[in-house]
Each structure stands twice: as structure tokens, then as C-alpha cells.
């Protein structure tokens, strides 16, 4: 989808009793940690709640009340532990008010139930943990629940699937705000993939095999070193020592997508990094990423990222100063 890359620097996390500590601490690590990848300034981060809250076996003291959410550019709603219980009215009201004030509102895992209760997902596509997608759809029939994706970006409202998919969405936000090279540097610091293809459907019954424990483990680094070359599915199959059909099955099991789509995604990610970190022409970047011509790169880049390469470069090679959460 196409939407304007926002100038967002202030992040407020909404907390109340019954939140999931994994998603809460994950968001704090991403947005409340130290700057990475040369990003300066980073985010101004605050934890907002009506009082001290119990998160699993931990007690958390908020920095501000829930009313402070309306002053943030981005509001994070962590996972909600008991999806059979209605979220507190003051939390729902504060999240709704923040969105009405112009905040970008993000739910992690079952935090989508809070956004749905606030009416922010009506008529929109959204996701949550695969084990609770049916419950979300049944309780909020106006929400178009997609059980197969890792996250959904509707511009001002974003939702993630379960657990680790919350990290995928947080890295997506960093990529929107600071660019791919910064998101990649953060992913390296956290020792997680900077981008995962496919959806959460691949994790429901067939988990992604551990690195080094599947037939494509040696193929991926080989491809990444040759993105400037016109690789075909046959080239990949030959390298993996299998025919094209088994290769496709393995790719679907490991990445959730096809070999060609995975390869195109890697080429686009490499192009983003080169646009951010070099002054190379679009023609040179097209050659360096195996896209052949600038016309081909522009077509695929615009369709995938939502803006032309030149616009993307201007956005991420000159970043404005941060706002401070009042």
C-alpha cells in the first residue's frame, strides 16, 4: 500500500494490568533503547498508565498517566493477556483519543482487541495472534481479520500477529521512520532477521527450521553475495542440488513465499540500503541489485515500497530533528 512516510519520533506505550510482558519489553527495547546505525536523534519514549500495573510477575511504574497518550506521535498497545475479558474503559478511551489527536496507533499481538474495542479497526484489515483471530473476528465483525500475515499497516493504525511478529512490526516502524540501514543495524544488535517474508500461517503447524537445519541454509548466503547477477529459479535449484519444484516447496516452508518473490525482496532491500548510504545513480543501483535497468528498478521499487527511488533517497538522507514528548 502507499502512504506518506511519517516524521515520528515520540513513542508512548499504554500499559494496564493484564498486559503481556514479552511484547511490552520488546517494544521498550526497540523504542526506549540506545540509538543505532547512526540514527540521531532516536525516539523519546514514555510508559503511560493510570497507576502502577502488574505485568505477569512484574510490577511496572508508568512515567505518565494515560492522558499523555494524546501527546505522542506513536502509541504502542502491547498484548492483552485475557482476550475473553473486555479491556478497561479508560485504556480504550485513551487509545481512541490519541488516534483522534493524530497519533499512529500500533497493537502488538492481542493488543488488537484493545484497538478493536476502541473502534479503530472498523472496516479495516487487521491481524493478531493466529490462535485468537477467530475470536477477534467473531467479537468485532466489522474488522477484516487476516490470520495469515505477520503485520498489517493501514497507515495510522497498525497491527501485528503473535509474539515474534511484534518484533517484525517494530522493525517495520523503525524502517519507516529511519530507513532500512538503521532498521538492519538494530536487527543485528538484537540478533533477529531485519525482515521476514511470508505470514504467520507458516508457524501454525510447520515452524521455520533452525538455521543450518534445512536444505536452503547454504543457499541464502550464496544468493545474497550474488544479487548483482541475473539469477533464475533454475540457478537457485542447481545450487541447492534439487529440481525447481522441490525448491519451491522448501522455499514456501522456510520463508512463506516463492523463490522469485524472495529474491525480488532481497534486491529491493539492497537497493534501499544503497539509496540511503551512497550517492550512486539509480542506474548503478539497478545494476548492483540485479534489476538490470533503472526503469525496472523504479517499477518494482515503487510497487513494493510505495514511493519512487529518488523520493525514498531524499527522505532518508535528510532527517528532521526529534520532538520531545511533553
C-alpha positions as CSV (number, residue, x, y, z in Angstrom):
1,X,0.0,0.0,0.0
2,X,1.1,3.6,-0.5
3,X,1.2,6.1,2.3
4,X,3.5,9.0,3.3
5,X,6.5,8.0,5.4
6,X,5.8,9.8,8.7
7,X,8.0,12.1,10.7
8,X,7.5,10.3,14.0
9,X,9.9,10.4,17.0
10,X,7.8,10.3,20.2
11,X,6.5,6.9,21.3
12,X,4.2,6.2,24.2
13,X,3.4,2.7,25.4
14,X,0.0,2.2,27.0
15,X,0.0,-0.2,30.0
16,X,-2.6,-1.6,32.3
17,X,-3.0,-4.7,34.4
18,X,-3.2,-7.8,32.2
19,X,-0.6,-6.9,29.6
20,X,1.8,-9.4,28.2
21,X,5.4,-8.7,29.4
22,X,7.1,-10.2,26.3
23,X,5.5,-7.7,23.9
24,X,5.9,-4.8,26.4
25,X,9.6,-5.4,27.0
26,X,10.2,-5.9,23.3
27,X,8.7,-2.5,22.5
28,X,10.8,-0.9,25.2
29,X,13.9,-2.5,23.9
30,X,13.3,-1.2,20.4
31,X,12.0,2.3,21.1
32,X,13.4,3.0,24.5
33,X,16.9,1.7,23.9
34,X,20.0,3.4,22.7
35,X,20.2,4.8,19.1
36,X,21.7,2.5,16.5
37,X,23.0,2.7,12.9
38,X,23.9,6.4,13.1
39,X,20.3,7.4,13.8
40,X,20.4,10.7,15.7
41,X,18.1,11.6,17.2
42,X,16.3,8.4,18.3
43,X,12.9,8.1,19.9
44,X,11.6,9.9,23.0
45,X,9.9,7.0,24.8
46,X,7.4,7.0,27.7
47,X,5.3,4.4,29.5
48,X,1.8,5.6,30.2
49,X,-0.8,4.1,32.6
50,X,-3.4,5.2,35.1
51,X,-1.4,3.6,38.1
52,X,1.2,1.1,38.9
53,X,0.4,-2.1,37.0
54,X,1.0,-5.8,37.3
55,X,2.6,-7.4,34.2
56,X,2.9,-11.1,34.7
57,X,5.1,-11.4,37.8
58,X,6.5,-7.9,37.4
59,X,5.3,-4.6,38.8
60,X,5.6,-1.6,36.5
61,X,5.5,2.1,37.4
62,X,4.3,4.3,34.5
63,X,6.1,7.6,33.7
64,X,2.8,9.4,32.9
65,X,-1.0,8.9,33.0
66,X,-3.0,7.6,30.1
67,X,-4.0,11.1,29.1
68,X,-0.4,11.6,27.9
69,X,-1.0,9.2,25.0
70,X,-2.7,12.1,23.2
71,X,0.7,13.9,23.1
72,X,2.6,11.1,21.4
73,X,3.2,10.6,17.7
74,X,3.1,6.8,18.1
75,X,1.1,4.8,20.7
76,X,2.0,1.2,21.3
77,X,-0.6,-1.2,22.8
78,X,1.2,-4.4,24.0
79,X,-0.5,-7.8,24.1
80,X,-3.7,-8.2,26.1
81,X,-3.4,-11.4,28.3
82,X,-7.1,-12.4,28.6
83,X,-8.8,-11.9,25.3
84,X,-12.1,-13.1,26.8
85,X,-12.1,-10.1,29.2
86,X,-13.1,-6.7,27.9
87,X,-10.1,-4.2,28.2
88,X,-10.5,-1.4,30.7
89,X,-12.7,1.5,29.6
90,X,-10.1,4.2,30.5
91,X,-7.5,2.4,28.3
92,X,-9.9,2.1,25.4
93,X,-10.9,5.8,25.7
94,X,-7.3,7.0,25.9
95,X,-6.2,5.0,22.9
96,X,-9.2,6.3,20.9
97,X,-8.4,9.9,22.0
98,X,-4.8,9.5,21.0
99,X,-5.8,8.4,17.5
100,X,-8.3,11.3,17.2
101,X,-5.4,13.6,18.1
102,X,-3.4,12.3,15.2
103,X,-1.3,9.5,16.8
104,X,-0.2,6.5,14.8
105,X,-1.6,3.6,16.9
106,X,0.1,0.2,16.9
107,X,-1.0,-3.0,18.6
108,X,1.3,-5.9,19.3
109,X,-0.2,-9.4,19.3
110,X,-3.5,-9.4,21.1
111,X,-3.3,-5.7,21.7
112,X,-5.6,-5.7,18.6
113,X,-8.5,-6.4,20.9
114,X,-8.0,-3.0,22.5
115,X,-7.8,-1.2,19.2
116,X,-11.0,-3.1,18.0
117,X,-12.8,-2.1,21.2
118,X,-11.9,1.5,20.5
119,X,-13.4,1.2,17.0
120,X,-10.1,1.9,15.3
121,X,-10.2,-1.3,13.2
122,X,-13.8,-1.0,11.9
123,X,-13.8,-1.5,8.2
124,X,-10.0,-2.2,8.2
125,X,-7.8,-5.2,7.6
126,X,-6.1,-6.3,10.8
127,X,-4.3,-9.3,12.4
128,X,-3.5,-10.7,15.8
129,X,-2.0,-14.0,17.1
130,X,-3.3,-16.9,14.9
131,X,-4.8,-18.6,18.0
132,X,-7.1,-15.6,18.5
133,X,-8.0,-14.5,15.0
134,X,-11.4,-16.3,15.1
135,X,-12.3,-14.7,18.4
136,X,-11.3,-11.2,17.1
137,X,-13.5,-11.7,14.0
138,X,-16.4,-13.0,16.0
139,X,-16.4,-10.3,18.6
140,X,-15.8,-7.5,16.1
141,X,-17.4,-8.4,12.8
142,X,-16.6,-5.0,11.2
143,X,-12.9,-5.9,11.3
144,X,-11.5,-7.7,8.3
145,X,-9.2,-10.1,10.2
146,X,-6.3,-11.6,8.2
147,X,-4.9,-14.7,10.0
148,X,-2.0,-15.3,7.6
149,X,0.1,-12.1,7.8
150,X,2.9,-11.0,10.2
151,X,1.5,-7.5,10.4
152,X,-0.9,-5.1,8.7
153,X,0.0,-1.4,8.0
154,X,-3.1,0.8,7.5
155,X,-1.0,4.0,7.8
156,X,-2.2,5.4,11.1
157,X,-3.3,2.1,12.5
158,X,-1.1,-1.0,12.5
159,X,-1.5,-4.5,14.0
160,X,0.9,-7.4,14.4
161,X,0.4,-11.1,14.7
162,X,1.6,-13.0,17.8
163,X,4.8,-12.8,19.8
164,X,7.9,-12.6,17.5
165,X,5.7,-10.9,14.8
166,X,5.6,-7.9,17.2
167,X,9.3,-7.5,16.5
168,X,8.6,-7.6,12.8
169,X,6.2,-4.7,13.2
170,X,8.5,-2.7,15.4
171,X,11.4,-3.1,12.9
172,X,8.9,-2.0,10.2
173,X,8.2,1.1,12.1
174,X,11.9,1.9,12.6
175,X,12.4,1.2,8.8
176,X,9.6,3.8,8.0
177,X,11.0,6.4,10.4
178,X,14.7,6.0,9.9
179,X,15.3,3.8,6.8
180,X,16.4,0.3,6.1
181,X,20.1,0.7,7.1
182,X,19.1,1.8,10.6
183,X,16.5,-1.0,10.9
184,X,19.0,-3.5,9.7
185,X,21.6,-2.3,12.3
186,X,19.0,-2.6,15.0
187,X,18.1,-6.1,13.9
188,X,21.8,-7.1,14.0
189,X,22.1,-5.7,17.6
190,X,19.0,-7.7,18.6
191,X,20.2,-10.8,16.7
192,X,16.9,-11.1,14.7
193,X,16.1,-11.0,11.0
194,X,15.6,-7.5,9.7
195,X,12.8,-8.6,7.5
196,X,10.8,-11.9,7.3
197,X,8.8,-12.8,4.2
198,X,5.5,-14.7,4.3
199,X,3.0,-14.8,7.1
200,X,2.2,-16.4,10.4
201,X,0.5,-19.3,8.7
202,X,3.9,-20.8,8.2
203,X,4.3,-21.0,12.0
204,X,0.9,-22.6,12.9
205,X,1.8,-26.2,12.1
206,X,5.2,-26.1,10.5
207,X,7.7,-23.9,12.3
208,X,10.6,-22.4,10.4
209,X,13.6,-24.8,10.7
210,X,16.5,-23.6,12.8
211,X,19.4,-22.1,10.8
212,X,21.6,-24.8,9.4
213,X,18.9,-27.4,9.8
214,X,17.1,-27.1,6.4
215,X,18.0,-27.7,2.8
216,X,18.3,-24.0,2.0
217,X,20.6,-22.9,4.8
218,X,23.6,-22.7,2.5
219,X,21.7,-21.3,-0.4
220,X,20.6,-18.0,1.2
221,X,24.1,-16.5,1.9
222,X,25.2,-17.7,-1.6
223,X,22.4,-15.7,-3.2
224,X,23.0,-12.6,-1.0
225,X,26.6,-12.5,-2.3
226,X,25.3,-12.5,-6.0
227,X,22.3,-10.1,-6.0
228,X,24.0,-8.2,-8.8
229,X,23.7,-11.3,-11.1
230,X,20.6,-12.3,-13.1
231,X,19.8,-15.3,-11.1
232,X,16.9,-17.6,-12.1
233,X,14.9,-20.2,-10.2
234,X,16.9,-22.8,-12.2
235,X,20.2,-21.2,-10.9
236,X,18.9,-21.5,-7.3
237,X,17.7,-25.0,-7.8
238,X,21.0,-26.1,-9.4
239,X,22.9,-24.5,-6.4
240,X,20.6,-26.3,-3.9
241,X,21.0,-29.5,-5.9
242,X,17.4,-30.1,-6.4
243,X,14.8,-29.5,-9.2
244,X,12.6,-26.4,-9.3
245,X,9.5,-28.0,-7.8
246,X,11.1,-29.2,-4.6
247,X,12.9,-25.9,-4.3
248,X,9.6,-24.1,-4.4
249,X,8.2,-26.4,-1.7
250,X,11.2,-25.8,0.5
251,X,11.1,-22.0,0.0
252,X,7.4,-21.9,0.9
253,X,8.1,-23.9,4.1
254,X,11.1,-21.8,5.2
255,X,10.1,-18.3,4.0
256,X,6.4,-18.5,3.4
257,X,6.9,-17.2,-0.2
258,X,8.2,-18.2,-3.6
259,X,11.9,-18.2,-4.7
260,X,11.3,-15.3,-7.2
261,X,9.4,-13.2,-4.7
262,X,12.0,-13.8,-2.0
263,X,14.8,-12.9,-4.5
264,X,12.9,-9.7,-5.5
265,X,12.5,-8.7,-1.9
266,X,16.2,-9.1,-1.2
267,X,17.0,-7.0,-4.3
268,X,14.7,-4.2,-3.1
269,X,16.2,-4.3,0.4
270,X,19.7,-4.0,-1.0
271,X,18.5,-1.1,-3.2
272,X,17.1,0.7,-0.2
273,X,20.4,0.4,1.6
274,X,22.4,1.8,-1.4
275,X,19.9,4.7,-1.8
276,X,20.4,5.6,1.9
277,X,24.1,5.2,2.2
278,X,25.6,6.0,-1.2
279,X,25.4,8.7,-3.9
280,X,25.2,6.1,-6.7
281,X,22.9,6.7,-9.5
282,X,19.6,4.8,-9.9
283,X,21.2,3.1,-13.0
284,X,24.2,1.9,-11.0
285,X,22.0,0.7,-8.1
286,X,19.8,-1.2,-10.7
287,X,23.0,-3.0,-11.9
288,X,24.3,-3.6,-8.4
289,X,21.0,-5.3,-7.4
290,X,20.5,-7.4,-10.5
291,X,17.5,-5.3,-11.6
292,X,19.1,-4.6,-15.0
293,X,17.8,-1.2,-15.8
294,X,16.7,1.9,-13.9
295,X,13.2,1.5,-15.4
296,X,12.9,-2.0,-14.0
297,X,14.2,-0.9,-10.6
298,X,11.8,2.1,-10.4
299,X,8.8,-0.1,-11.3
300,X,9.5,-2.8,-8.7
301,X,10.6,-0.3,-6.1
302,X,7.6,1.9,-6.4
303,X,5.2,-1.1,-6.3
304,X,7.0,-2.7,-3.2
305,X,8.0,0.4,-1.1
306,X,5.2,2.8,-2.2
307,X,7.4,5.6,-3.4
308,X,10.0,6.1,-6.2
309,X,13.7,5.5,-5.5
310,X,14.5,9.2,-5.8
311,X,11.8,10.1,-3.3
312,X,13.0,7.4,-0.9
313,X,16.6,8.7,-1.1
314,X,15.5,12.3,-0.3
315,X,13.5,11.1,2.7
316,X,16.2,9.1,4.3
317,X,19.3,11.1,3.5
318,X,18.0,14.2,5.3
319,X,16.1,13.6,8.5
320,X,14.5,16.3,10.7
321,X,15.1,16.8,14.4
322,X,13.2,14.9,17.1
323,X,10.3,16.2,19.0
324,X,10.3,15.7,22.8
325,X,7.3,14.1,24.5
326,X,6.0,16.8,26.8
